[in-house]
Amino acid sequence: MTTLFLVRHGRSTANTAGVLAGRAEGVELDDIGREQARATAARLAGVPLAAAVSSPITRCVQTAELLLAGREPAPELIPQLEPGLTECDYGEWTGHKLSELAGNELWKTVQRHPSAAVFPGGEALTQMYARAVESVRGWDRRIATEHGEKAAWLAVSHGDVIKSILADALGLHLDSFQRIMVDPASVSVIRYTASRPYVVTMNSTAGELAPLVPAEDDDSNADAAVGGGLGARASTPETGE
């Protein structure tokens, strides 16, 4: 069962300006966003990543590079650009202030019934959802084949894209994805198995992440533990490990 570490890009210049960046060029991480990415890199330091992919949008590429900078023992780990993880195409909404867009009738649809939302001159949220899920599941199959079922891998993307991937893993309809929070530089972890995905954590912004990777000698199957189970990397009274 592979483990996906799904990271949203750090805070961007558009975030601080209150602007819907979408796929607009020239949007980069601000100073705080870079620090957020470095802090997340430290949290990921103990995770043995087999592969990394990123949205091709600049703020995600910058985040991915900071997450992987100076990693050991795989300094050659370079994020591969994945179009399926790119930001939603917000069309005519791109570059506008969020405060202005909130007065648009479509805003209510995006909030209450996102599966019916189609951005003028852009993409439907259902299209974004479908290509994001297809992308992640495709990469997961590929990584499992190339690196084994217990491989851990990294994907860097955008808020709505990550919410879509999490909604799929949770078995939620797209109309429920606005209930999910995804903060800048946050980490969500999904474990994919033959029977179902398991959401290990969502919107995590603090704490070491290595314990969320199954141990090499973990021979558990894909069945859910009735009653909740022992937990990840649980210690034993005999060894304390």
C-alpha positions in Angstrom: 0.0 0.0 0.0 1.7 3.2 -1.2 1.5 6.3 0.9 0.9 9.7 -0.7 2.1 12.9 1.0 -0.1 15.6 -0.6 1.2 19.1 0.0 -0.4 22.4 -0.9 2.0 25.2 -2.1 3.1 27.7 0.4 1.5 31.2 0.8 1.7 33.1 -2.5 1.7 36.8 -3.5 -1.9 36.3 -4.7 -3.0 34.8 -1.3 -1.8 37.9 0.5 -3.4 40.2 -2.1 -6.8 38.4 -1.8 -6.7 37.6 -5.5 -7.8 34.4 -7.3 -4.6 33.5 -9.0 -5.7 30.5 -11.0 -3.3 29.8 -13.8 -2.1 33.4 -14.1 1.7 33.9 -14.6 3.9 35.8 -12.2 2.4 34.4 -9.0 5.2 33.2 -6.7 5.7 32.3 -3.1 6.0 35.2 -0.8 8.7 35.2 2.0 6.3 33.5 4.5 5.4 31.0 1.9 9.0 30.0 1.4 9.4 29.7 5.2 6.3 27.5 5.3 7.8 25.3 2.6 11.1 25.0 4.4 9.2 24.1 7.6 7.3 21.4 5.8 10.5 20.1 4.3 11.9 19.6 7.9 8.7 17.7 8.8 9.2 15.4 5.7 12.9 14.9 6.3 12.4 11.4 7.7 10.1 10.2 5.0 11.8 8.0 2.4 10.3 9.5 -0.7 10.5 7.3 -3.8 9.2 9.9 -6.2 7.8 13.5 -6.4 5.4 15.2 -8.8 4.1 18.7 -8.9 1.6 21.0 -10.6 3.5 22.9 -13.3 2.4 26.2 -11.8 5.3 28.3 -10.5 4.2 28.5 -6.8 3.9 24.7 -6.7 7.2 24.1 -8.4 8.9 26.5 -6.0 7.3 24.7 -3.1 8.4 21.3 -4.4 12.0 22.4 -4.9 12.1 23.7 -1.3 10.6 20.5 0.0 13.2 18.4 -1.7 16.3 20.6 -1.3 19.2 18.8 0.3 17.3 15.6 0.9 19.3 12.5 1.9 19.8 9.9 0.7 18.2 10.9 -2.6 19.6 14.3 -3.6 18.7 13.4 -7.2 15.0 13.4 -6.4 13.5 16.0 -8.8 9.8 16.8 -9.0 8.2 15.7 -12.2 5.6 18.1 -13.6 2.1 16.7 -13.8 -0.5 18.7 -15.8 -3.3 16.7 -14.1 -2.4 18.4 -10.8 -2.5 22.0 -12.2 -4.7 24.6 -10.8 -8.4 24.8 -11.8 -8.9 27.0 -14.9 -11.1 29.8 -13.4 -11.4 31.4 -16.8 -12.8 35.0 -16.5 -12.5 34.9 -12.7 -8.7 34.6 -12.9 -7.0 37.7 -11.4 -10.0 39.1 -9.7 -10.4 40.0 -6.0 -12.1 37.3 -4.0 -14.1 40.0 -2.3 -15.5 41.0 -5.6 -16.2 37.5 -6.8 -18.2 36.8 -3.6 -21.0 38.9 -5.0 -21.3 36.9 -8.1 -24.3 34.5 -8.4 -21.9 31.7 -9.4 -20.1 32.1 -6.1 -23.2 30.6 -4.3 -23.1 27.6 -6.7 -19.4 27.1 -6.0 -20.1 27.1 -2.3 -23.3 25.1 -2.1 -23.4 22.9 -5.3 -19.9 22.8 -6.8 -20.7 19.9 -9.1 -22.8 22.4 -11.1 -20.2 25.1 -11.2 -18.6 26.0 -14.6 -16.3 29.0 -14.6 -17.0 31.3 -17.6 -14.3 30.7 -20.2 -12.8 28.1 -17.9 -13.2 24.7 -16.4 -16.1 22.9 -14.6 -15.2 21.8 -11.1 -16.3 18.3 -12.2 -13.6 18.4 -14.9 -11.0 19.5 -12.3 -12.1 16.7 -9.9 -11.9 14.0 -12.6 -8.5 14.8 -14.0 -7.0 15.3 -10.5 -8.2 12.0 -9.3 -7.2 10.2 -12.5 -3.7 11.8 -12.3 -3.1 10.8 -8.6 -4.4 7.3 -9.0 -2.4 6.8 -12.2 0.8 8.0 -10.6 0.1 5.8 -7.6 -0.2 2.7 -9.7 3.0 3.6 -11.5 4.9 4.2 -8.3 3.7 0.9 -6.8 4.9 -0.9 -9.9 8.3 0.8 -10.0 9.0 1.1 -6.3 6.8 -1.4 -4.5 3.6 -1.4 -2.6 5.1 0.3 0.5 6.7 3.3 -1.4 6.0 6.8 -0.1 5.7 9.6 -2.6 5.1 13.4 -2.8 2.6 15.4 -4.8 2.4 19.3 -4.6 -0.7 21.0 -5.8 -3.4 23.6 -5.1 -6.2 23.9 -2.6 -9.2 22.9 -4.7 -7.3 20.2 -6.4 -6.2 18.7 -3.1 -9.7 19.0 -1.7 -11.0 17.0 -4.8 -8.4 14.2 -4.2 -9.3 14.0 -0.5 -13.0 14.0 -1.3 -12.5 11.0 -3.6 -10.4 9.2 -1.0 -13.1 9.8 1.6 -15.8 8.6 -0.7 -17.5 12.0 -0.7 -19.5 13.6 -3.5 -17.9 16.7 -5.0 -20.7 18.8 -3.5 -19.2 18.0 -0.1 -15.6 19.0 -0.9 -16.1 22.6 0.5 -16.2 21.0 4.0 -12.5 20.1 3.7 -9.8 22.7 4.7 -6.4 22.8 3.0 -4.1 25.5 4.3 -0.9 26.7 2.6 1.9 24.2 3.0 -0.3 21.8 4.8 0.2 18.0 4.4 -2.6 15.5 3.8 -1.7 11.8 3.7 -3.5 9.1 1.8 -2.7 5.4 1.8 -3.9 3.6 -1.3 -4.7 -0.1 -1.2 -6.3 -2.6 -3.5 -9.6 -2.4 -1.6 -9.8 1.3 -0.8 -7.9 4.5 0.0 -7.3 5.4 3.7 -7.0 9.0 4.7 -4.3 9.1 7.4 -4.4 12.8 8.1 -5.7 16.0 6.5 -4.5 19.7 6.6 -1.6 18.8 8.9 0.6 21.8 9.7 2.8 20.6 12.5 4.7 17.5 13.7 7.0 14.9 12.3 5.5 13.0 9.3 7.8 9.9 9.1 5.7 7.9 11.6 2.9 7.9 9.1 4.8 5.7 6.7 4.1 2.0 7.3 7.2 0.1 8.7 9.0 -2.2 6.4 7.9 -5.2 8.4 4.3 -4.1 8.5 2.5 -7.1 6.9 -1.1 -5.8 7.6 -3.5 -6.3 4.8 -5.9 -3.7 3.4 -8.8 -4.5 5.7 -9.9 -1.8 8.1 -9.2 -2.7 11.7 -12.4 -3.3 13.6 -12.5 -1.1 16.7 -9.7 1.2 15.4 -6.5 -0.8 15.4 -3.2 -0.2 17.1 -2.1 2.9 15.2 0.9 3.9 13.1 4.3 2.9 14.5 2.8 2.0 17.8 5.3 1.3 20.6 5.5 -2.0 22.4 5.9 -2.4 26.2 8.8 -4.8 25.7 11.0 -2.6 23.4 9.6 0.9 23.7 10.0 1.1 19.9 
